[in-house]
Amino acid sequence: MKVFKLCFLLIIILFFFGLVHAERQEYRVLQLDITGPITPATEELLQSALQRADEERFIALLVRLDTPGGLAESMRNMVKDILGAEVPVIVWVDPPGARATSAGVFLVAAADHAVMSPLTTIGSATPVAISGEEQDDTMAAKIINEMLSLVRAVAKERGRNVEWYEKAVTEAANIDAEEALQKRVIDHIALSMEDLFDQIGKKGLVVGDEEVFFEFAQLEIVEFEPGLKYKVLSWLLHPQIAYLLFLAGMAGLFFELSNPGAIFPGVIGSFCLILGLYSLAVLPTSITGILLLILGFLFIILEVNMPTFGLLTMAAIASFFFGSLLLFDADHPYFQLPIMTILPVILILTFVLLALAYLIGKSQMAPKAHETGIHNYSAKVVNWSGSQGQVKLRGEIWRATSSEPAPLQPGQEVQVEKVDGLTVHIKPK
């Protein structure tokens, strides 16, 4: 009998322990911070976070958002990812002073739970061109109507104020957190993360087919750490990095063309140029700015080959300056180059180009005393075609020519007859 009572008591204790444990069940939430412009790097970041939240069975993905907007295509892809997510997505405009403007409006509209902190703002979602060119009325109307249809459908799906979201696109409407809550633009105002999840936990969070109620004490907040791919993409898609990579690439190719056979400047220059062109292709660049930068390098090449004693150098500096100012579309102020980035680059280029122009002018005006010094020297062929090519003379690569076509092979020794500027005249030994 005593054994029976003890077993019965143990069962009751285990039953109540199970109830308490069930009531105190812990849940995990994955936190992702998105700050700065919306780019393909941000799109990649959100996809990675959603995948992890689904695979590791988090009950929600919390996105802390502070963005001035960004690229429309990346925004649209992020909206699709949020709408198709297997876990609920909470978008929280935070910290105080943060904003969700332009592309950020669409992300808030698409969230399962839209939340703002006090002293934050949302709005100004009127689309702008990213090509640097003026749009005609028809094209502008098409873009606005496309954005309208998207934000209207998303806001209606989430049960939010469709009329205000339309005004954010057509009239660039902008409101603060309190007004956004009053107009049903968002679902909550949260003073802190604890306040946020207490509100959502009392209201209930739909996870899969069930509705989960919880307190903040039951949650474990796990911060999502961006991977290497995001860090590289984010670095490449920074306007200043894209600008410097493009200039470094052009400079490397210029030095390689000026000193054939150097190899290193050409390799590094090609690598930087490819990365720079990728970044500029993604960012809202102006074709005018790119053409002016290229024109500046063409002026330098002309200065080297037909010296004008600084005239083309000045033209190159002017091209670099105005090309830098116009490189990014003025309608996207958060993609603009700061003047404090442009000025040091222009000053360095000015110093280098003036020094180059001085040395070229000095070499052109100086007597060619070295000609007799290397007369009758032997040189080795680097490459040859017909009557022109390159030879290695005293450790330097020279342009070479012969009076008649000759079947010369790389490594073959030839005789130097005379020097004409930077070109040597040779003949087979």
Summary of the structure (lengths in Angstrom):
residues: 429
radius of gyration: 32.8
end to end distance: 119.9
largest distance: 123.5
contacts: 1382
relative contact order: 0.08
helix: 52%
strand: 20%
